[in-house]
Amino acid sequence: MDTNRELVLKARDYVVSAEAARLVESLQPLILCGVTAAGKNSSSGHLEGRSNFERVVSHTTRQPRQGEANGRAYWFVTEADMLKMINGHDFIEVEVLNGDRVYGSSRKALEAVASRGRQPLMTIDIQGAAKLAKAAPGLQPLFMVPPSTDVWMQRLGGRAYMSDGEHDRRLHGARGELEFILSHPEFLIVVNHDVEQSSSEIIRGVPPDSGTQGERRILVKELYEFARSSNI
């Protein structure tokens, strides 16, 4: 079996270990997810600069984009190295995205943030977040969305590196993510009008009440319907 196939199969079968669950439960990291172009990464950077949050840098097998620094954007590793870490149970969670690109959050990276007296911030995929929430009861991941379909398309269309094919692929993936969130009430919805507003709300604490979250889930449903009607 070639390395890529073995890596993808093991990554898909990766289970949050009891040790990893205890670590997450004790450190209570902020789990931040978001639909494509919602502003998750911008908000994450804003939080790091204006609060005690520090992002846990994930590992990935994808190639770096222009301007992405190793150890800051991600730890960019080979498939062989990622497979070795999976076999060593070094990760808290591992996910396969876009078919064959593997991402993972390591225990070592999470512990390093906590050792500096900072509050861990994990920006991960919804599948990994849902697994962590199940393994560590009481953990409530955040899911960020744009305030409207118009703003969403403006943000998605403003990404210069993105081809038409990439745009369509992301919108197709967003449809599945939004559908997933609608059936997972453990996620709290954050509406990102701008990074200052959304970051301030996250620092204060996202309102968990059913009224606020109910209204925001209506927006999620609207975004989902828009993505579905795009026929991509």
N, C-alpha and C positions, 0 to 999 in steps of 0.2 A: 504494500500500500504506500502511495507517495505521501510526502509530508503534509501537503495541503489537505488532502482528503482525511488523513488521520487527525489532523488538527481540528478541522471543521466538525468531524464526528464527535470528538472528545469535548470540544467547546459546547456543542449543543446538548450534550449529556451532563454537563457540569452541574453539580448540586452544591448548594451552600452548606458547608460543613457546620457541625455543631460548634466548633471552635470559632469559626468566622462569625456565626450568628451571635455568640456570646460577646465577641469583640464589638460588633456593630451595636448590640444592645447596650453595652457599657459606655461606648463613646457617643452614641446618638448623633451620627453625622446628619447634616442637612442633605437630603437627596433631591436634586434638582433635575427634572426632565423637561422636555418641551417639544412641541411640534416644530418641524423645520421652519426656519426664519421667524421664530417667535421672539428671538433675542436672548436665548438662554445663555450663550457664551458671553455676550456683552454684559448681561446682568451679573454673571459669575465674576467677571473681572471687576465690575463696579463694587460688588460686595467685598472682594478681597482688599480693595484699596480704601474702603471706608468702614470696615468693621473688623471683628476678630475672626471672621471666616477665612479659611485658606483652602484652596481647591486641592483635592487629592488627585495627583496626576496619574491618569490611566495609561496602560500599555496598549499598543495597537500594532497590527501587522500592515496597516495601510501605509503608503508612501506619504511623506510630509508635503504639504502644499507650500508655495512660496511664502517665506516669512515665518514659518512655523519652526520653533526651536526645540530640539530634543531636550526633554526634561522639563519643558515649560508648557508647550501645547499638549504633547503626549510623550511617553517613552516609546520611540519608534524602534521596534525589534523585528528580528527575522522570524519566519514561521517556525524554524527549528528551536529558537530560544523561547518562543511563546509556548510551544508544545512541551518543552522541558519544564517550564514553570507550572503548566497545567498538571503534568504528571507529578510534580512535587507539591501539589495542593497549595500553591503560593497565593492563589487569588481568593478574594471574597466572592466575586461574581465574574462570570465570563459570558459574553454574548457574541453571536455571529451576525454581522450586519452586511447588507448589500451582497449577499450570496456567499462570499468567502473571506471577508475581512473580519478578523477577530479582535475584540476589545476586552480588556479585563482590568479590574481594580484590585491591586495587590494588598495583602495585609500589611506588608512592610511600609507601603506608601501611606496608608491610613494611620498607622502607628507613628510614623515620622511627623505628620502634622500635629497629632495630639501631643507628642513629646516636646514640641515647641510652644505649648500652651495655647495653641490656636484651635478654633472650632472647625472640624473637618467638613468640607463641602464637596459632595460627589455629584458630578454632572455625568449621568449615565443614561442608558437606554431604558425605556419603560419596562421591558421584559425583566431586566436585571433588577430594577427598582421593585417590581412586584414580587420577585423571589425574595428579596431582602425583607420586604414588609411582612411577608408570610413567615419568614424564618425568625424575625425579631418583632414580636407583637408590640404594638404601640407606636411603631415607626410610621409616619405619614409622609410619603413622598410628595413633592410638589410637581405640578405639571403646568408649564407656561404656555399661554396662547396669545396671539395678537388680538387687538380689540375688535377687529372686523375683517371681513373678507377682502375689502379694498386695501386696507393697510397691509394685510398678509401678502397680497400679490405684489404690492409696491416693494416690500422688503425682499421677497423672493426674487423679483425681477431686477433688483439693484445689485445682485451679486455678480460682479464682473467675470469671475472665474468660471461661472456656470454656463454650460452649453444648453441648447434647447432640450437635448436628450436627458441631461442631468436634471433640468427643471421638471420635466414630465415624470422622471423616476422619483424625485422627491415628493411631488404632489401625490403620486400613487401610494408611496410609503406613508405619507401623512394620513391618508384615508384610513389605513389600517390602524395607525396609532390612535387616531381620534375615536374610532370604533372601540378599540381596546379600553380607552379611558372611560367611555360611557358605561362600561360594564364593570368598572373597578372603582367603587366608592372610597377606597382607602387613599386615593390620590386627592390632594387639595388643589384646586385650580387657582392659578395666578394669572391675571390679565395684565399683559405688559403694554401699557400705553407708551411709556418711556422708561429707560433704565433707572432714572432717579426715583420715580414713583414705585416701580415694582421692587427695587432693592429696599426702599424704605419700608414697604409692607412686609417683606420677608424678614427684615431685622426686627420689626415690631411683633411679628407673628401673623401668619395668614389666617383670616377669619375662618373658623371651622364650622360655623353655624349653618344649619340646613337652608336658611333663607338665602344667605349670600352664595353659598356653594350651589344651591339650586338654580339661581339666576345665571351663574357662570357656566353651569352644565348646559343650559339652554344655548349659550354662545358656542360651546363645544359642539353641540348637535348641529347648529347652523353651519359651522366650519366643515363638519363632516359631510353634510348634505351638499355643500358647495363642491368639495373635493370629489364626491361621488358623481355629481352631475357633470363633472369635467370629462368623464368617459376616457380617462387615461389608464 
